[in-house]
Amino acid sequence: MELREASLEDLEQEWAFVRDMPEDENGLTNSMHGISREEFAARGLPDMLRFAKGIGLPDWMVPETFLFLWEDGEIVGQFRIRHFLNDDLREGAGHIGYFIRRDCRGKGFGTEGLRLTLALAREIVPEEEFHLRVNKDNLASLRVMLKNGGRIVGEREGRYFVRIPNPGRTGREGREG
């Protein structure tokens, strides 16, 4: 299993994956659902790469790294790291969002993918804890977060808010972009 940042080298597989991801599943939105290959190559992937560098973001956005989880040469999931929190993210989606392909669920990909994502996020995120959010009816995703050291810190509007310690934050300056 391997976690890789979005890249031009993997364009074909990344395009097929995001094209088939639902527009919104359990709160993770995908503006590229159904996107053509041409549009993904011209706009979708370049946006992913630009967002990771924090270039040309709308005022409401923060830098966000797009990652793909690979197993045996196929993408099985997507993970996203928001580099720091603004007020909306602090009270909402948090630092990390993820999606596992339906036929790959229940096989440990979410747990391992989140573990790998957290390891990378420790080098990026300045806050002392990672903020995550999960729908109350998505118990499988909640278990993934808890297995990765999460604890429920609140609930509101059908969602649990989870925090995972960021040991990478101790003793260093965080970056904001």
C-alpha positions as CSV (number, residue, x, y, z in Angstrom):
1,M,0.0,0.0,0.0
2,E,1.3,3.4,-1.0
3,L,0.1,7.0,-0.6
4,R,1.1,9.3,-3.4
5,E,0.5,13.0,-4.0
6,A,-1.5,13.9,-7.1
7,S,0.8,14.1,-10.1
8,L,1.0,14.4,-13.8
9,E,2.6,10.9,-14.0
10,D,-0.6,9.3,-12.6
11,L,-3.0,11.5,-14.6
12,E,-4.9,8.6,-16.3
13,Q,-5.6,6.7,-13.1
14,E,-6.3,9.8,-11.0
15,W,-8.8,11.0,-13.6
16,A,-10.7,7.7,-13.7
17,F,-10.8,7.7,-9.9
18,V,-12.1,11.2,-9.4
19,R,-14.5,10.9,-12.3
20,D,-16.2,8.0,-10.6
21,M,-16.2,9.3,-7.1
22,P,-19.6,10.5,-6.0
23,E,-20.2,14.3,-5.9
24,D,-20.8,14.1,-2.2
25,E,-20.5,11.1,0.0
26,N,-20.6,11.4,3.7
27,G,-19.7,15.1,3.5
28,L,-16.6,14.7,1.2
29,T,-17.4,16.7,-1.9
30,N,-16.0,16.0,-5.3
31,S,-16.4,18.8,-7.8
32,M,-14.9,16.5,-10.5
33,H,-17.5,13.8,-10.6
34,G,-18.1,12.9,-14.2
35,I,-15.3,15.1,-15.5
36,S,-14.0,14.5,-19.0
37,R,-10.3,13.5,-19.4
38,E,-9.7,16.7,-21.3
39,E,-11.2,18.9,-18.5
40,F,-9.3,16.9,-15.8
41,A,-6.0,17.4,-17.7
42,A,-6.7,21.1,-18.4
43,R,-8.3,22.2,-15.1
44,G,-8.8,19.4,-12.5
45,L,-5.3,18.1,-12.0
46,P,-3.7,21.5,-12.3
47,D,-6.0,22.8,-9.7
48,M,-5.1,20.0,-7.3
49,L,-1.4,20.8,-7.8
50,R,-2.0,24.5,-7.4
51,F,-4.1,24.1,-4.3
52,A,-1.3,22.1,-2.6
53,K,1.0,25.0,-3.1
54,G,-1.6,27.6,-2.0
55,I,-1.4,29.4,-5.3
56,G,-4.4,31.5,-6.5
57,L,-6.8,30.2,-3.8
58,P,-10.1,31.9,-3.2
59,D,-10.2,33.8,0.1
60,W,-12.2,31.1,1.8
61,M,-9.8,28.3,0.9
62,V,-6.6,27.1,2.6
63,P,-3.8,25.1,0.9
64,E,-4.9,21.4,0.4
65,T,-2.8,18.4,-0.6
66,F,-4.6,15.7,-2.6
67,L,-3.3,12.2,-2.1
68,F,-4.2,8.9,-3.6
69,L,-4.0,5.5,-1.9
70,W,-2.6,2.8,-4.2
71,E,-2.8,-1.0,-3.8
72,D,-1.4,-3.4,-6.5
73,G,-1.2,-0.6,-9.2
74,E,-4.8,0.7,-8.6
75,I,-6.1,3.7,-6.7
76,V,-8.3,2.5,-3.9
77,G,-8.8,5.8,-2.1
78,Q,-8.3,9.6,-1.9
79,F,-7.1,11.5,1.1
80,R,-6.9,15.3,1.5
81,I,-4.9,17.3,3.9
82,R,-5.9,20.9,4.6
83,H,-2.6,22.6,5.7
84,F,-4.1,24.7,8.5
85,L,-7.6,25.7,9.7
86,N,-9.6,28.8,9.1
87,D,-12.7,29.4,11.2
88,D,-15.0,27.5,8.8
89,L,-12.8,24.4,8.8
90,R,-12.2,24.6,12.5
91,E,-16.0,24.3,13.1
92,G,-16.5,22.0,10.1
93,A,-14.6,19.6,7.9
94,G,-11.3,20.0,9.6
95,H,-7.8,19.0,8.4
96,I,-8.4,15.6,6.7
97,G,-11.1,14.2,4.4
98,Y,-11.0,10.8,2.7
99,F,-12.9,8.5,0.4
100,I,-12.4,4.7,-0.1
101,R,-13.7,3.1,-3.3
102,R,-16.9,1.1,-2.4
103,D,-15.5,-2.3,-3.5
104,C,-12.5,-1.7,-1.2
105,R,-14.3,-0.9,2.0
106,G,-14.0,-3.1,5.0
107,K,-10.5,-4.3,4.0
108,G,-8.4,-1.9,6.2
109,F,-7.7,0.6,3.5
110,G,-9.2,3.5,5.4
111,T,-7.3,2.7,8.6
112,E,-4.0,2.3,6.8
113,G,-4.6,5.2,4.5
114,L,-5.4,7.5,7.4
115,R,-2.3,6.3,9.2
116,L,-0.1,7.2,6.2
117,T,-1.9,10.5,5.8
118,L,-1.4,11.5,9.4
119,A,2.3,10.7,9.1
120,L,2.6,13.2,6.2
121,A,0.2,15.7,7.8
122,R,2.6,15.9,10.9
123,E,5.1,17.6,8.6
124,I,2.5,20.1,7.3
125,V,-0.1,21.0,9.9
126,P,0.8,23.5,12.6
127,E,-2.0,22.8,15.0
128,E,-1.5,20.6,18.0
129,E,-4.4,18.3,17.0
130,F,-5.9,17.2,13.7
131,H,-9.5,18.0,13.4
132,L,-11.8,15.5,11.6
133,R,-15.5,15.3,11.2
134,V,-17.7,12.3,10.5
135,N,-21.4,11.7,10.0
136,K,-22.9,9.8,12.9
137,D,-24.3,7.2,10.6
138,N,-20.8,6.5,9.2
139,L,-19.6,4.2,11.9
140,A,-17.0,2.5,9.8
141,S,-15.2,5.9,9.2
142,L,-15.6,6.7,12.9
143,R,-13.8,3.4,13.7
144,V,-11.0,4.3,11.3
145,M,-10.5,7.6,13.1
146,L,-10.6,6.0,16.6
147,K,-8.1,3.3,15.5
148,N,-5.7,6.1,14.5
149,G,-5.8,7.6,18.0
150,G,-8.9,9.8,17.6
151,R,-11.3,10.8,20.3
152,I,-14.8,12.3,20.0
153,V,-14.8,15.8,21.3
154,G,-18.3,16.9,20.3
155,E,-21.3,16.3,18.2
156,R,-23.7,18.5,16.3
157,E,-26.2,18.2,13.5
158,G,-25.7,14.5,12.9
159,R,-21.9,14.6,13.0
160,Y,-19.2,13.7,15.4
161,F,-16.1,15.9,15.8
162,V,-12.9,14.0,16.3
163,R,-9.4,15.1,17.4
164,I,-6.2,13.2,16.9
165,P,-3.0,14.4,18.6
166,N,-0.3,15.9,16.3
167,P,3.0,14.8,17.9
168,G,4.9,16.4,15.0
169,R,3.7,19.8,16.2
170,T,5.7,19.6,19.5
171,G,8.8,21.8,19.5
172,R,8.7,23.2,15.9
173,E,7.2,26.1,14.1
174,G,4.2,25.1,11.9
175,R,3.9,26.5,8.4
176,E,0.8,28.0,6.9
177,G,1.3,27.3,3.3
